Amino acid sequence: MRALADGLRNSGLLVDVTHDLREVRDAFFRRGGHDLIVIGPDLPDALSRATAETLGAIDDAVQIVVFGDRLPDTRRATRVTAFHPGSRAALGAVLRQILPIPGSRA
């Protein structure tokens, strides 16, 4: 996940790295919200679920990218199962979720 966080920072994005639900909430409120939450493959199921549910309840527009398929089905989560989080392809997949695609109407 460090390579992914570094890649996002190098792309000009602000990145918070957290390890428990308290840190997740603190970072979310400190920044005034987030546009995107990335959940790594090694995060325990209960924490993955709590992160998605807690932040989704606070901000229903927040996007969530989950590496792996451990998080229960949710409409708000985009699963990235084909890439290792440290790969350039994973960075591209995350960036596509948050940055507008040139020429799109979004």
C-alpha positions as CSV (number, residue, x, y, z in Angstrom):
1,M,0.0,0.0,0.0
2,R,3.0,2.3,0.5
3,A,3.7,2.4,-3.2
4,L,0.1,3.2,-4.0
5,A,0.0,6.0,-1.4
6,D,3.3,7.4,-2.8
7,G,1.9,7.2,-6.3
8,L,-1.3,9.1,-5.3
9,R,0.8,11.7,-3.6
10,N,3.0,12.1,-6.7
11,S,-0.2,12.6,-8.7
12,G,-0.9,15.6,-6.5
13,L,-3.5,14.1,-4.2
14,L,-3.6,14.3,-0.4
15,V,-3.3,10.9,1.2
16,D,-4.1,9.8,4.8
17,V,-2.8,6.4,5.9
18,T,-4.7,4.9,8.8
19,H,-4.7,1.7,10.7
20,D,-7.8,1.6,12.9
21,L,-11.3,3.1,12.9
22,R,-10.4,5.9,15.2
23,E,-7.6,7.1,12.9
24,V,-10.0,6.7,9.9
25,R,-12.6,9.0,11.6
26,D,-10.0,11.4,12.8
27,A,-8.5,11.8,9.4
28,F,-11.9,12.1,7.7
29,F,-13.0,15.0,10.0
30,R,-9.6,16.7,10.1
31,R,-9.6,17.0,6.3
32,G,-13.3,17.9,6.2
33,G,-14.1,14.7,4.3
34,H,-12.5,12.6,1.6
35,D,-13.4,12.1,-2.1
36,L,-12.1,8.5,-2.1
37,I,-11.4,5.8,0.5
38,V,-9.0,3.0,-0.5
39,I,-9.3,-0.2,1.6
40,G,-6.3,-2.5,1.3
41,P,-6.4,-6.3,1.0
42,D,-4.8,-6.9,4.4
43,L,-7.3,-4.9,6.4
44,P,-9.4,-7.2,8.7
45,D,-12.9,-7.8,7.5
46,A,-14.5,-6.1,10.5
47,L,-12.4,-3.0,10.0
48,S,-13.1,-2.9,6.3
49,R,-16.8,-3.2,6.9
50,A,-16.8,-0.6,9.7
51,T,-14.8,1.9,7.6
52,A,-17.2,1.6,4.7
53,E,-20.3,1.8,6.8
54,T,-19.1,4.6,9.1
55,L,-17.8,6.9,6.4
56,G,-20.6,6.0,4.1
57,A,-23.1,7.0,6.7
58,I,-21.3,10.3,7.3
59,D,-20.9,11.1,3.5
60,D,-23.0,9.1,1.1
61,A,-21.1,10.6,-1.8
62,V,-17.7,9.2,-0.8
63,Q,-16.3,6.7,-3.2
64,I,-14.7,3.5,-1.9
65,V,-12.1,1.3,-3.7
66,V,-11.5,-2.1,-2.2
67,F,-8.5,-4.3,-3.1
68,G,-9.7,-7.8,-3.1
69,D,-13.2,-9.1,-2.5
70,R,-13.4,-9.2,1.3
71,L,-15.8,-6.3,1.8
72,P,-19.5,-7.4,1.7
73,D,-21.4,-6.2,-1.4
74,T,-22.1,-2.5,-1.4
75,R,-23.2,-0.2,-4.1
76,R,-20.7,2.3,-3.1
77,A,-17.5,0.1,-3.4
78,T,-15.5,-0.5,-6.5
79,R,-13.6,-3.8,-6.3
80,V,-10.1,-4.0,-7.7
81,T,-9.3,-7.7,-7.7
82,A,-6.9,-8.0,-10.7
83,F,-4.1,-5.8,-9.5
84,H,-1.7,-5.8,-6.6
85,P,-2.1,-2.5,-4.7
86,G,1.6,-1.7,-5.3
87,S,1.4,-2.0,-9.1
88,R,1.2,0.8,-11.6
89,A,-2.0,-0.7,-12.9
90,A,-3.6,-0.4,-9.4
91,L,-2.5,3.3,-9.2
92,G,-4.2,3.8,-12.6
93,A,-7.4,2.0,-11.4
94,V,-7.6,4.3,-8.3
95,L,-6.9,7.4,-10.2
96,R,-9.7,6.6,-12.7
97,Q,-12.1,6.5,-9.8
98,I,-11.2,10.0,-8.6
99,L,-9.9,12.1,-11.5
100,P,-12.0,13.2,-14.4
101,I,-11.3,11.5,-17.7
102,P,-10.1,14.0,-20.3
103,G,-12.9,14.7,-22.8
104,S,-15.7,13.3,-20.5
105,R,-18.7,15.4,-19.6
106,A,-18.5,14.7,-15.9
